[in-house]
Amino acid sequence: MNSALTRRTLLQLAGASSLAAAASFAARAEGGPVSAPAAGPGFASRTPIRVGAAALKVRDVERVTSYYRDVIGLSVLARGAASVTLGTGEGALLTLEPRPNAALEPPTAAGLFHIAFLMPSRRDLARWLVHVARNRTPLTGFADHSVSEAVYLNDPEGNGIEVYADRPAEGWRWESGRVVMGTHRLDVDDILSLTDTRASDYAKAPEGLRIGHVHLRVGDVETGDRFYRDLLGLAPTSRRDSASFLSSGGYHHHLALNTWNSAGAGRRDDGSTGLAWFSLMTEKPELMTAQADRLTAAGIAATPLSGGFESLDPWGTRVRLLQG
């Protein structure tokens, strides 16, 4: 099949019966309604604190490796008995740790909601959309979030993924110190107009691909805020009863927390699959010192690692604070 793609044919190829059905998954993802200008490059990786990388515990490491290589376009950077590391020419983004006998982490537990891969440009998002459509990759949601345009999917073991492109930061709307994020119908046809849809030219992830944010399931949003805001120093950018969004340096969010399926969840089962750790990076050693001091004062261990330290959030999710 080499005809031009439209929104309808893309949805059919991706296994979504309608855009409305696909959007229902994304409808809770990032906020309330507002219009926004045309897309452009974001600044998620130029803030004082940014997301670095993440690791997943998986049962079938070969299958999941193939998925992130073939669907997202990550390259295998290192492979060993204990882990497979994937990323781009600019560095590692995702580590997979084989756990062949682990139980699948239930969606009602605290843990990963999704890892969000940020495309360098809207055209890169368009090229990737053609790629997944031509390869009939199942998608679970589409949304225009006002600050960004996003597509959702799940890896073979149910780990959530978002692939998105930011709109220009100068067009984001802020009200009383909070960024206005919406969930609207994604204009797929307008995105596809940026590239040739008759065939895919997306052979690998573009240079500049980053993890823009990580979205977590937690047992209680306020408890999560006290850890990530008060101890790790992220600033709130949006809040509702069941979700919180936090960032550094005025980005719309580097971290999100929700209780949509996990309200009241307790400590995570370390023997289950799912998120092993994620890292927050900074080039400012004084920020890391302040983070470590606040954690220690709160009676929470800051375990030394090469280049930084690791701590556990209230549900046992490992957060690495690294310099770089």
Backbone bond lengths (Angstrom), bond angles and torsions (degrees), N, CA, C in turn:
res aa  C-N    CA-C-N  psi(-1)  N-CA   C-N-CA  omega(-1)  CA-C   N-CA-C  phi
1 M - - - 1.470 - - 1.525 108.92 -
2 N 1.333 118.50 121.44 1.459 120.10 -179.35 1.524 112.67 -133.19
3 S 1.333 116.57 21.75 1.459 119.64 176.06 1.518 109.43 -76.75
4 A 1.347 115.84 162.93 1.459 120.11 -178.97 1.522 110.48 -67.10
5 L 1.336 116.16 144.12 1.452 121.49 178.95 1.521 111.01 -85.02
6 T 1.323 115.89 145.07 1.456 122.94 168.24 1.517 106.97 -124.23
7 R 1.329 115.96 173.90 1.462 119.51 177.03 1.521 111.26 -54.10
8 R 1.330 116.86 -44.58 1.459 120.09 -176.93 1.523 111.51 -64.46
9 T 1.345 116.69 -47.10 1.468 117.96 -178.26 1.518 111.15 -69.44
10 L 1.326 117.65 -33.73 1.457 118.92 176.87 1.518 110.60 -62.23
11 L 1.329 116.73 -44.67 1.456 120.11 179.53 1.516 111.41 -63.28
12 Q 1.323 117.07 -39.78 1.459 120.02 178.57 1.520 111.06 -63.84
13 L 1.330 116.84 -44.21 1.456 120.56 179.77 1.522 111.54 -65.68
14 A 1.328 116.33 -35.04 1.461 120.61 -177.50 1.522 112.70 -84.59
15 G 1.322 117.51 -1.98 1.446 120.50 175.27 1.511 114.86 85.36
16 A 1.328 118.23 15.23 1.462 121.65 176.81 1.520 108.83 -98.82
17 S 1.327 117.13 130.13 1.457 119.93 -175.62 1.514 112.44 -71.77
18 S 1.331 117.29 -29.44 1.459 120.77 178.38 1.508 108.75 -161.35
19 L 1.307 116.83 158.20 1.456 119.90 177.81 1.520 110.57 -63.91
20 A 1.329 117.14 -36.48 1.460 119.31 179.71 1.518 110.71 -62.94
21 A 1.341 116.44 -41.55 1.460 119.46 178.93 1.514 110.91 -66.57
22 A 1.327 116.30 -42.51 1.459 119.50 179.81 1.516 111.19 -65.73
23 A 1.317 117.10 -37.28 1.463 120.48 -177.51 1.519 112.20 -71.16
24 S 1.335 117.93 -19.51 1.452 119.20 -177.13 1.519 111.46 -62.65
25 F 1.338 116.97 -32.54 1.460 119.78 176.94 1.519 110.59 -65.47
26 A 1.327 116.15 -43.57 1.464 120.30 -175.38 1.514 112.34 -77.69
27 A 1.322 118.06 -11.92 1.462 120.76 -169.22 1.519 113.12 -59.87
28 R 1.345 117.35 -25.90 1.453 118.86 -179.78 1.520 112.21 -95.88
29 A 1.346 117.48 1.18 1.454 119.00 -163.45 1.509 115.69 -72.36
30 E 1.333 120.17 -43.01 1.454 116.65 -170.54 1.526 117.09 -143.48
31 G 1.295 124.65 14.62 1.456 117.71 171.49 1.504 118.27 140.55
32 G 1.345 117.02 -160.73 1.447 123.89 -174.62 1.510 113.47 -109.78
33 P 1.329 119.60 171.08 1.458 122.93 -165.78 1.525 115.18 -74.12
34 V 1.331 114.96 141.96 1.462 123.18 169.83 1.518 107.37 -170.72
35 S 1.320 117.68 149.81 1.456 120.26 175.14 1.518 109.02 -86.07
36 A 1.360 117.50 164.50 1.458 120.85 -177.28 1.508 109.62 -152.99
37 P 1.332 118.06 160.53 1.457 121.97 -178.80 1.513 112.57 -78.08
38 A 1.334 115.74 -176.45 1.456 121.06 -177.45 1.517 111.61 -62.65
39 A 1.348 115.47 159.74 1.454 121.14 -173.69 1.513 112.28 -75.13
40 G 1.307 115.40 163.38 1.450 121.80 176.87 1.508 109.21 -169.96
41 P 1.337 118.06 178.17 1.454 120.47 -176.49 1.517 112.11 -67.08
42 G 1.330 117.39 143.13 1.450 122.55 177.10 1.513 110.93 -93.58
43 F 1.352 114.58 -170.06 1.463 117.43 -178.67 1.523 110.77 -134.59
44 A 1.331 116.95 29.59 1.460 121.41 -174.43 1.519 113.18 -57.41
45 S 1.338 116.97 -31.51 1.465 119.87 -175.79 1.520 112.99 -97.86
46 R 1.344 117.63 6.44 1.460 120.01 -178.52 1.532 111.68 -111.25
47 T 1.301 117.05 15.72 1.456 122.54 -178.00 1.533 109.87 -94.67
48 P 1.336 118.28 163.98 1.466 119.73 -179.46 1.527 113.76 -56.31
49 I 1.322 116.99 -38.40 1.465 122.36 173.33 1.519 107.35 -121.68
50 R 1.305 117.57 137.74 1.463 122.04 -179.57 1.524 108.69 -142.59
51 V 1.319 116.67 163.13 1.459 120.74 174.71 1.524 108.66 -77.81
52 G 1.326 116.30 135.64 1.451 120.57 178.92 1.513 112.82 -98.53
53 A 1.327 116.88 -70.83 1.462 122.32 -175.36 1.522 108.52 -148.63
54 A 1.333 115.53 177.24 1.455 121.42 178.09 1.517 108.87 -146.48
55 A 1.322 115.63 161.73 1.466 121.27 177.56 1.518 109.16 -133.99
56 L 1.323 115.25 143.14 1.459 122.42 178.73 1.519 109.98 -121.49
57 K 1.325 116.02 140.75 1.464 121.63 169.70 1.527 106.90 -92.18
58 V 1.332 116.78 123.84 1.466 120.43 -173.41 1.522 110.29 -131.77
59 R 1.326 115.65 151.66 1.466 120.24 179.58 1.522 111.88 -81.33
60 D 1.321 117.09 -43.18 1.467 121.64 -177.80 1.522 108.11 -113.19
61 V 1.322 116.31 88.54 1.461 119.85 -171.98 1.524 111.86 -66.52
62 E 1.330 118.59 -32.97 1.463 120.03 -179.72 1.525 110.97 -68.63
63 R 1.323 116.16 -42.36 1.466 119.63 -179.96 1.525 110.94 -65.60
64 V 1.323 116.83 -43.63 1.462 119.81 -178.06 1.529 110.62 -71.04
65 T 1.327 117.30 -36.60 1.469 120.24 174.83 1.521 110.32 -58.67
66 S 1.333 116.41 -47.12 1.468 120.39 179.91 1.519 111.22 -60.22
67 Y 1.325 116.82 -36.87 1.462 120.36 -178.96 1.527 111.11 -64.11
68 Y 1.316 117.05 -51.23 1.470 118.91 -178.14 1.526 111.78 -68.50
69 R 1.320 116.81 -27.84 1.468 119.84 175.39 1.521 110.47 -72.61
70 D 1.327 117.01 -49.11 1.462 120.66 -172.14 1.525 113.10 -81.82
71 V 1.320 118.12 -33.24 1.468 121.23 -175.97 1.531 111.51 -91.53
72 I 1.317 117.35 -51.32 1.470 120.33 -179.13 1.519 110.88 -84.12
73 G 1.318 117.24 -27.85 1.460 120.82 179.38 1.509 114.25 92.76
74 L 1.346 117.40 16.50 1.455 119.93 177.87 1.522 110.42 -72.07
75 S 1.311 116.20 150.98 1.462 122.37 176.99 1.524 109.22 -99.43
76 V 1.331 116.65 146.29 1.464 120.91 174.06 1.526 107.71 -76.94
77 L 1.319 116.58 116.68 1.460 122.08 -177.84 1.518 112.42 -95.33
78 A 1.330 116.76 -30.29 1.465 121.37 179.83 1.518 108.31 -156.65
79 R 1.312 115.43 147.20 1.465 120.34 -179.49 1.525 108.84 -141.97
80 G 1.325 116.56 129.97 1.448 121.74 177.59 1.509 110.15 -149.19
81 A 1.332 116.30 -178.24 1.458 119.85 -178.61 1.522 111.69 -66.61
82 A 1.331 117.38 -30.69 1.461 120.85 -174.33 1.517 113.78 -93.53
83 S 1.341 118.01 -17.03 1.461 118.50 -176.39 1.514 111.27 -169.26
84 V 1.338 114.84 160.09 1.460 123.56 169.48 1.526 106.19 -122.76
85 T 1.317 116.57 130.47 1.459 121.38 -179.47 1.518 109.56 -110.88
86 L 1.332 116.06 129.10 1.459 122.16 179.73 1.519 109.76 -121.84
87 G 1.331 115.24 154.80 1.451 119.57 178.11 1.506 111.01 179.06
88 T 1.316 115.91 -150.93 1.459 122.71 177.71 1.524 108.13 -122.07
89 G 1.324 116.44 -176.65 1.453 119.87 176.96 1.514 113.23 -63.16
90 E 1.325 116.67 -13.98 1.463 121.01 -179.84 1.520 113.21 -92.59
91 G 1.339 117.71 -5.55 1.453 118.81 176.61 1.513 113.74 141.19
92 A 1.332 114.63 176.41 1.459 122.39 -177.12 1.523 111.04 -75.24
93 L 1.326 115.42 140.74 1.462 121.75 175.67 1.522 112.52 -121.84
94 L 1.331 117.27 -32.09 1.462 120.49 -172.15 1.519 110.02 -142.37
95 T 1.334 116.30 129.87 1.457 122.55 174.06 1.520 108.57 -113.82
96 L 1.320 116.43 134.65 1.463 122.35 177.41 1.523 108.69 -111.36
97 E 1.332 116.14 125.00 1.454 122.03 -179.43 1.522 108.76 -109.26
98 P 1.343 118.76 117.71 1.463 120.28 -177.34 1.525 112.37 -69.13
99 R 1.326 115.46 128.57 1.458 123.29 174.61 1.527 107.12 -136.19
100 P 1.336 118.01 73.90 1.473 120.58 -170.37 1.524 114.58 -61.87
101 N 1.318 118.27 -24.17 1.464 120.71 -177.16 1.526 113.08 -105.08
102 A 1.309 117.33 7.65 1.467 120.49 -177.27 1.522 111.30 -73.78
103 A 1.318 115.45 148.21 1.465 120.54 171.73 1.523 108.84 -77.09
104 L 1.328 116.43 147.05 1.463 119.92 175.83 1.526 109.40 -68.71
105 E 1.320 116.59 132.16 1.456 120.17 178.78 1.528 109.34 -67.20
106 P 1.332 118.79 126.73 1.469 119.71 -178.21 1.522 111.68 -70.73
107 P 1.334 117.58 151.21 1.471 120.75 -179.20 1.518 113.88 -68.79
108 T 1.334 117.53 -9.81 1.461 120.81 177.49 1.527 112.10 -91.10
109 A 1.327 116.65 -5.37 1.462 120.80 178.89 1.521 110.15 -85.26
110 A 1.320 116.45 159.33 1.458 119.98 168.80 1.527 108.13 -64.89
111 G 1.322 116.18 151.98 1.462 119.84 -179.07 1.517 111.04 150.57
112 L 1.322 115.18 -147.64 1.463 120.48 -175.53 1.524 111.92 -83.05
113 F 1.332 116.30 130.46 1.459 121.29 167.07 1.521 109.08 -92.61
114 H 1.328 117.35 -52.62 1.464 119.66 167.93 1.524 111.19 -162.11
115 I 1.324 114.12 155.65 1.459 123.14 165.87 1.519 106.26 -98.06
116 A 1.334 116.75 131.05 1.464 120.81 -174.96 1.526 110.21 -109.56
117 F 1.327 115.61 113.36 1.462 121.99 178.14 1.526 108.85 -89.42
118 L 1.317 115.41 121.57 1.463 122.30 -176.65 1.525 110.15 -95.19
119 M 1.330 116.10 117.39 1.458 121.15 176.50 1.531 110.02 -74.44
120 P 1.340 117.65 146.45 1.464 119.84 179.45 1.522 113.80 -64.35
121 S 1.334 117.43 -26.24 1.460 119.94 -177.20 1.516 110.14 -151.37
122 R 1.310 115.01 164.58 1.460 120.88 176.04 1.527 110.81 -65.00
123 R 1.320 117.33 -35.69 1.462 119.96 177.62 1.529 110.71 -64.43
124 D 1.326 117.79 -36.50 1.465 119.70 175.85 1.521 110.65 -63.75
125 L 1.337 117.16 -38.18 1.463 119.89 175.29 1.519 110.08 -62.40
126 A 1.324 117.86 -40.71 1.464 121.81 178.15 1.526 110.81 -61.64
127 R 1.320 116.93 -46.47 1.465 120.90 -179.83 1.518 110.53 -61.62
128 W 1.329 116.44 -39.99 1.460 120.02 178.95 1.529 110.87 -67.23
129 L 1.331 117.69 -39.17 1.463 120.49 177.87 1.525 111.53 -60.20
130 V 1.327 116.85 -42.30 1.466 119.87 176.42 1.524 109.74 -61.46
131 H 1.310 116.52 -42.08 1.468 121.96 -179.49 1.527 111.35 -59.07
132 V 1.342 117.72 -50.27 1.461 118.76 -176.88 1.523 111.26 -70.85
133 A 1.329 116.83 -33.19 1.463 118.99 177.93 1.520 110.89 -66.84
134 R 1.318 117.04 -46.14 1.463 120.61 -179.22 1.522 111.45 -64.04
135 N 1.334 116.43 -27.70 1.461 120.18 178.59 1.526 112.75 -96.08
136 R 1.341 116.18 7.89 1.468 122.87 177.13 1.534 112.02 53.25
137 T 1.316 116.03 42.38 1.459 121.07 176.86 1.524 109.65 -76.86
138 P 1.330 119.24 124.11 1.470 119.91 179.59 1.528 111.77 -62.60
139 L 1.329 115.78 133.92 1.452 123.00 176.11 1.519 108.68 -115.52
140 T 1.327 117.08 149.32 1.463 120.42 -177.06 1.519 113.98 -110.51
141 G 1.332 118.65 -13.44 1.455 118.84 -178.49 1.510 113.18 -171.46
142 F 1.335 114.97 156.84 1.463 123.94 177.58 1.522 106.87 -138.80
143 A 1.319 118.23 140.54 1.467 118.77 176.82 1.517 111.23 -159.47
144 D 1.324 114.92 142.89 1.455 122.86 166.45 1.524 105.88 -96.25
145 H 1.334 115.73 113.21 1.462 120.56 -175.99 1.528 112.83 -98.47
146 S 1.308 117.08 16.96 1.463 123.68 179.01 1.523 112.22 74.31
147 V 1.317 117.61 -49.87 1.466 120.99 175.87 1.524 111.65 -88.01
148 S 1.338 116.21 -13.88 1.463 120.99 -175.42 1.520 109.44 -159.69
149 E 1.335 114.94 166.82 1.464 122.29 175.41 1.523 107.17 -122.70
150 A 1.332 116.63 129.28 1.455 120.00 -165.26 1.520 112.91 -134.65
151 V 1.322 113.73 149.54 1.465 123.09 174.64 1.525 106.75 -128.46
152 Y 1.329 116.39 140.62 1.458 121.50 -175.73 1.524 111.00 -119.54
153 L 1.327 115.17 147.89 1.456 122.05 177.17 1.519 108.29 -160.62
154 N 1.329 116.69 171.84 1.462 122.40 178.68 1.517 109.72 -124.41
155 D 1.325 116.28 143.75 1.460 118.77 175.04 1.529 109.36 -77.24
156 P 1.339 119.37 176.33 1.471 120.37 -173.76 1.524 114.80 -61.62
157 E 1.327 118.81 -18.03 1.459 120.61 179.68 1.526 112.13 -107.76
158 G 1.336 115.45 15.38 1.453 120.23 173.00 1.510 115.87 86.94
159 N 1.330 117.95 6.39 1.462 119.69 176.18 1.526 109.64 -72.50
160 G 1.323 116.72 128.33 1.453 120.73 -176.76 1.516 112.65 -72.80
161 I 1.333 115.17 144.05 1.461 122.88 178.95 1.523 107.99 -132.70
162 E 1.308 116.28 138.57 1.459 122.72 167.11 1.523 107.30 -119.76
163 V 1.316 116.81 137.16 1.464 122.28 171.30 1.519 105.69 -120.61
164 Y 1.342 116.77 124.61 1.464 118.22 -171.43 1.516 111.83 -146.56
165 A 1.315 114.74 164.72 1.464 122.91 171.63 1.520 107.85 -128.15
166 D 1.307 116.06 137.51 1.465 120.58 179.55 1.520 111.54 -80.21
167 R 1.317 115.80 148.13 1.454 121.43 165.39 1.535 107.76 -83.46
168 P 1.343 117.59 161.55 1.468 119.69 -179.55 1.529 111.48 -58.38
169 A 1.320 116.35 134.24 1.461 120.75 -176.76 1.519 112.42 -61.31
170 E 1.332 117.27 -28.87 1.465 118.79 -179.37 1.527 111.88 -67.70
171 G 1.325 117.78 -14.64 1.453 120.69 177.71 1.517 114.12 -97.12
172 W 1.338 118.01 -3.80 1.463 119.75 178.34 1.529 109.50 -70.28
173 R 1.323 116.11 142.08 1.465 121.16 179.50 1.521 109.87 -98.61
174 W 1.317 115.78 129.51 1.462 121.66 176.96 1.525 108.61 -117.41
175 E 1.325 116.12 134.42 1.461 122.21 178.41 1.521 108.67 -131.64
176 S 1.315 116.43 118.66 1.470 122.16 179.69 1.523 111.77 54.05
177 G 1.330 115.83 42.15 1.452 120.76 176.87 1.509 115.04 79.68
178 R 1.327 117.43 7.29 1.460 120.88 -179.86 1.522 109.16 -120.32
179 V 1.326 116.50 137.46 1.455 120.61 177.35 1.525 108.80 -79.09
180 V 1.307 116.52 140.91 1.465 121.24 -179.90 1.521 108.34 -92.14
181 M 1.325 115.76 115.25 1.464 121.74 179.45 1.518 108.78 -118.29
182 G 1.310 116.27 134.51 1.451 121.08 -177.47 1.515 111.94 -117.09
183 T 1.307 115.27 175.39 1.461 122.02 172.53 1.515 107.23 -134.70
184 H 1.331 115.50 101.22 1.452 122.68 -176.57 1.523 109.58 -124.15
185 R 1.309 114.27 169.86 1.457 120.33 175.13 1.532 109.52 -61.13
186 L 1.308 115.94 129.34 1.458 121.22 178.62 1.524 109.78 -78.81
187 D 1.326 116.39 130.31 1.465 121.03 178.92 1.528 108.53 -82.34
188 V 1.321 115.22 80.16 1.464 120.98 -176.66 1.518 111.01 -61.88
189 D 1.330 117.16 -41.24 1.468 119.59 -178.53 1.525 111.24 -61.13
190 D 1.325 116.90 -38.73 1.460 119.50 179.78 1.528 111.04 -66.97
191 I 1.320 116.61 -38.54 1.467 119.90 176.39 1.522 110.28 -65.22
192 L 1.337 116.97 -45.81 1.464 120.63 -178.29 1.521 112.38 -64.42
193 S 1.336 116.96 -22.90 1.470 119.35 -179.94 1.524 112.34 -65.78
194 L 1.330 117.21 -11.99 1.461 121.29 -177.92 1.525 113.36 -83.63
195 T 1.337 117.65 -6.36 1.459 119.23 -176.35 1.517 110.23 -146.04
196 D 1.319 116.42 166.85 1.464 122.36 175.10 1.521 107.89 -76.67
197 T 1.317 116.84 117.06 1.465 120.44 -176.02 1.521 113.26 -92.80
198 R 1.322 118.00 0.33 1.464 119.96 -176.40 1.521 112.57 -74.91
199 A 1.319 117.60 -19.32 1.462 121.80 177.73 1.518 108.06 -158.71
200 S 1.311 116.30 155.92 1.459 120.63 -180.00 1.521 111.01 -86.79
201 D 1.339 115.96 134.96 1.466 120.10 171.64 1.530 110.34 -117.45
202 Y 1.335 115.55 21.16 1.467 121.20 -178.89 1.525 108.10 -94.97
203 A 1.327 117.20 87.42 1.461 121.34 -178.12 1.523 111.89 -85.90
204 K 1.322 117.02 -30.01 1.461 121.06 177.81 1.519 108.65 -155.43
205 A 1.331 115.39 166.69 1.462 120.16 -179.23 1.520 110.36 -61.46
206 P 1.323 117.22 140.76 1.467 119.66 179.52 1.520 111.66 -70.16
207 E 1.327 115.64 150.39 1.460 118.89 171.20 1.531 107.71 -60.60
208 G 1.290 115.67 138.67 1.462 119.60 -175.83 1.516 113.18 100.99
209 L 1.350 118.24 -10.25 1.463 119.69 174.02 1.524 108.61 -62.02
210 R 1.316 116.17 135.67 1.460 122.35 179.71 1.524 109.45 -136.27
211 I 1.316 115.89 164.53 1.462 119.63 161.04 1.522 105.50 -84.12
212 G 1.317 115.74 111.01 1.460 120.24 -176.68 1.512 112.63 -80.04
213 H 1.337 115.93 -37.83 1.456 119.39 176.69 1.515 110.28 -156.53
214 V 1.309 115.13 164.24 1.463 123.61 174.77 1.519 106.99 -122.72
215 H 1.325 115.99 135.66 1.468 121.81 -179.06 1.526 107.23 -117.21
216 L 1.326 116.46 124.48 1.457 122.49 -174.04 1.523 112.23 -112.41
217 R 1.324 115.36 147.85 1.464 122.24 164.98 1.527 107.29 -88.27
218 V 1.305 116.86 132.24 1.460 121.45 178.99 1.519 109.39 -132.07
219 G 1.329 115.85 167.96 1.453 119.59 179.13 1.512 113.87 -85.01
220 D 1.338 116.18 -24.87 1.464 121.08 -178.19 1.523 107.90 -155.79
221 V 1.322 116.90 126.39 1.465 120.70 -174.51 1.524 111.48 -67.50
222 E 1.312 118.24 -42.87 1.469 119.98 -177.70 1.526 111.03 -64.16
223 T 1.320 117.15 -39.27 1.464 120.13 176.67 1.526 110.42 -63.08
224 G 1.323 116.01 -40.85 1.459 120.00 176.81 1.514 112.14 -63.77
225 D 1.329 116.77 -41.01 1.463 120.73 177.69 1.528 111.36 -60.58
226 R 1.326 116.22 -41.77 1.465 118.55 -178.36 1.528 110.94 -61.71
227 F 1.328 116.93 -33.71 1.465 119.60 179.18 1.523 111.14 -77.22
228 Y 1.325 116.91 -56.09 1.467 120.27 -172.32 1.533 112.67 -76.92
229 R 1.313 117.52 -30.07 1.467 120.98 178.83 1.525 110.87 -85.91
230 D 1.331 115.51 -57.71 1.461 119.34 -170.75 1.526 112.86 -75.89
231 L 1.334 118.10 -34.18 1.460 120.54 -176.93 1.523 113.11 -96.90
232 L 1.331 117.40 -41.52 1.468 119.34 -178.43 1.521 112.93 -92.06
233 G 1.326 117.79 -12.82 1.457 120.24 170.48 1.509 116.41 87.77
234 L 1.339 118.41 15.70 1.461 119.76 175.09 1.530 109.59 -79.24
235 A 1.317 116.21 148.26 1.466 121.09 -176.71 1.523 110.39 -99.48
236 P 1.336 118.51 137.56 1.466 120.41 176.89 1.522 111.04 -68.04
237 T 1.323 116.24 135.95 1.466 120.84 177.44 1.518 112.56 -118.84
238 S 1.335 117.69 -19.75 1.462 121.37 176.99 1.518 106.92 -161.24
239 R 1.334 116.13 149.79 1.458 119.02 -176.07 1.516 109.64 -154.16
240 R 1.312 115.94 140.98 1.451 123.62 168.56 1.515 106.93 -143.39
241 D 1.316 118.42 177.35 1.460 120.31 -174.41 1.525 112.22 -58.55
242 S 1.322 117.53 -36.20 1.461 120.19 -171.39 1.520 113.95 -109.95
243 A 1.328 118.34 5.04 1.465 120.39 -179.09 1.520 110.25 -155.73
244 S 1.318 114.67 149.13 1.455 121.74 178.12 1.519 108.80 -137.05
245 F 1.324 116.37 144.07 1.464 122.35 -179.13 1.524 108.14 -126.71
246 L 1.335 116.30 131.20 1.457 121.42 -174.63 1.519 109.83 -134.44
247 S 1.341 115.58 153.26 1.462 117.86 -178.52 1.517 110.51 -155.00
248 S 1.318 114.01 179.48 1.455 123.19 172.15 1.520 108.50 -122.86
249 G 1.318 116.80 140.96 1.451 121.18 170.50 1.507 116.57 68.01
250 G 1.337 118.19 20.88 1.451 120.92 176.52 1.513 115.72 85.11
251 Y 1.336 118.46 11.95 1.465 120.51 172.55 1.529 108.26 -71.76
252 H 1.350 117.25 157.96 1.473 117.50 -177.08 1.521 111.72 -65.18
253 H 1.319 119.34 -43.03 1.463 121.49 166.33 1.521 110.93 -170.93
254 H 1.321 114.42 135.47 1.464 122.36 169.28 1.524 110.51 -95.68
255 L 1.322 116.16 -19.78 1.460 121.36 -177.24 1.517 108.82 -144.80
256 A 1.322 115.89 138.02 1.463 121.50 172.73 1.519 108.44 -128.52
257 L 1.313 115.36 149.05 1.463 123.14 178.65 1.515 107.83 -129.62
258 N 1.335 117.42 137.02 1.460 118.27 174.85 1.517 111.20 -144.48
259 T 1.347 114.75 159.84 1.466 121.80 176.02 1.522 110.81 -120.80
260 W 1.333 118.18 26.31 1.459 121.71 -174.78 1.525 112.17 -57.92
261 N 1.317 117.03 -39.20 1.467 120.61 178.30 1.521 112.52 -119.99
262 S 1.338 117.50 -4.74 1.467 120.30 -167.63 1.522 113.76 -122.55
263 A 1.321 118.63 16.02 1.466 120.67 -178.51 1.525 110.43 -54.33
264 G 1.316 115.91 129.98 1.454 121.08 179.22 1.510 114.77 81.99
265 A 1.331 118.10 1.96 1.467 120.72 -178.82 1.522 110.47 -60.92
266 G 1.331 115.08 143.24 1.456 121.07 177.94 1.516 111.66 -97.53
267 R 1.305 114.93 -154.43 1.462 121.90 -177.37 1.523 110.56 -61.37
268 R 1.316 116.40 139.36 1.462 121.21 178.26 1.524 110.47 -69.50
269 D 1.328 115.69 150.71 1.461 122.76 175.02 1.520 107.91 -83.02
270 D 1.323 117.16 111.75 1.461 120.71 -176.36 1.524 111.91 -65.10
271 G 1.337 117.32 -17.02 1.456 120.46 -179.85 1.514 114.15 -88.57
272 S 1.334 117.38 0.61 1.464 120.86 -179.95 1.524 110.76 -92.33
273 T 1.327 114.96 167.35 1.463 120.40 174.06 1.528 109.74 -72.62
274 G 1.316 115.64 -179.34 1.461 120.58 176.20 1.515 112.22 113.49
275 L 1.309 115.70 -158.51 1.457 121.54 -174.96 1.525 110.86 -66.95
276 A 1.335 116.62 121.43 1.465 121.35 175.65 1.517 110.35 -84.97
277 W 1.329 117.11 -44.44 1.462 122.82 177.31 1.524 109.06 -167.77
278 F 1.316 115.98 163.58 1.458 121.08 166.03 1.517 107.52 -139.98
279 S 1.324 116.36 158.16 1.460 119.33 -175.58 1.520 111.34 -118.26
280 L 1.314 114.63 143.80 1.456 123.92 169.75 1.520 107.01 -110.91
281 M 1.329 116.42 131.01 1.457 122.31 -173.66 1.530 110.51 -112.07
282 T 1.314 115.37 149.15 1.458 120.52 172.49 1.521 109.67 -149.82
283 E 1.313 115.73 148.19 1.465 121.09 173.80 1.521 111.44 -94.17
284 K 1.320 116.33 2.18 1.461 121.32 -175.48 1.533 109.84 -108.37
285 P 1.333 118.62 103.02 1.468 120.03 -178.52 1.519 113.05 -59.90
286 E 1.337 117.08 -28.49 1.460 118.92 -179.84 1.532 111.86 -65.82
287 L 1.344 117.15 -29.20 1.464 119.79 176.17 1.518 110.71 -67.84
288 M 1.338 116.54 -41.76 1.461 119.88 178.67 1.520 111.14 -65.35
289 T 1.326 116.99 -39.67 1.460 120.27 177.87 1.522 110.62 -61.74
290 A 1.326 116.52 -43.13 1.464 120.49 179.18 1.524 110.96 -64.91
291 Q 1.342 117.07 -40.84 1.462 120.15 177.84 1.522 110.69 -61.05
292 A 1.327 116.48 -48.13 1.462 120.67 -178.85 1.524 111.03 -62.28
293 D 1.320 117.39 -40.55 1.468 120.56 179.61 1.524 111.20 -64.11
294 R 1.334 117.08 -42.23 1.471 119.65 -179.89 1.524 110.95 -66.76
295 L 1.334 117.03 -40.84 1.463 120.03 178.19 1.523 110.59 -62.14
296 T 1.325 116.81 -46.15 1.463 121.03 -179.45 1.526 110.80 -61.77
297 A 1.332 116.47 -42.75 1.464 120.17 179.07 1.523 111.90 -62.90
298 A 1.338 116.18 -29.29 1.469 120.87 179.01 1.524 112.24 -86.43
299 G 1.333 116.95 1.18 1.458 120.64 179.32 1.515 113.92 78.30
300 I 1.336 117.05 22.62 1.465 122.26 -179.07 1.523 108.41 -109.50
301 A 1.310 116.37 129.57 1.462 121.14 -176.20 1.521 111.36 -66.30
302 A 1.326 115.57 139.61 1.463 123.34 170.99 1.525 105.92 -117.86
303 T 1.326 116.14 90.90 1.462 122.21 -172.85 1.520 110.31 -78.17
304 P 1.337 118.32 124.72 1.471 120.10 -177.38 1.527 112.58 -62.34
305 L 1.328 115.42 140.27 1.461 124.47 173.05 1.521 107.26 -132.43
306 S 1.323 116.48 165.97 1.455 119.59 173.20 1.527 109.44 -61.02
307 G 1.309 117.56 117.95 1.455 121.72 178.85 1.501 115.18 86.67
308 G 1.342 117.81 3.70 1.452 118.38 -179.40 1.510 112.71 167.89
309 F 1.330 116.54 -139.12 1.454 120.49 -179.37 1.522 109.47 -152.90
310 E 1.319 115.03 168.36 1.464 122.46 -178.88 1.516 109.00 -126.78
311 S 1.330 115.66 142.81 1.449 120.72 176.70 1.520 109.01 -137.66
312 L 1.313 116.09 166.34 1.464 121.80 178.80 1.520 109.35 -111.23
313 D 1.339 116.03 133.84 1.463 118.73 175.09 1.525 109.13 -77.21
314 P 1.325 120.54 177.96 1.464 121.33 -174.31 1.523 114.91 -60.55
315 W 1.334 118.43 -15.07 1.465 121.56 179.73 1.527 112.21 -108.72
316 G 1.319 116.62 8.23 1.457 120.54 177.20 1.508 114.71 87.78
317 T 1.328 118.63 9.02 1.464 120.72 174.71 1.525 108.75 -73.84
318 R 1.324 115.67 129.89 1.467 121.20 -177.24 1.527 110.28 -82.36
319 V 1.312 115.35 127.00 1.461 122.34 177.79 1.519 107.51 -118.74
320 R 1.314 115.91 123.86 1.458 120.59 177.79 1.524 109.18 -100.28
321 L 1.307 117.08 129.25 1.457 123.36 177.46 1.521 106.56 -108.46
322 L 1.319 116.80 110.40 1.459 121.89 -169.77 1.520 111.24 -126.02
323 Q 1.323 115.53 148.71 1.456 120.64 175.98 1.521 109.62 -92.03
324 G 1.330 116.06 134.89 1.452 119.01 178.70 1.521 111.60 158.32
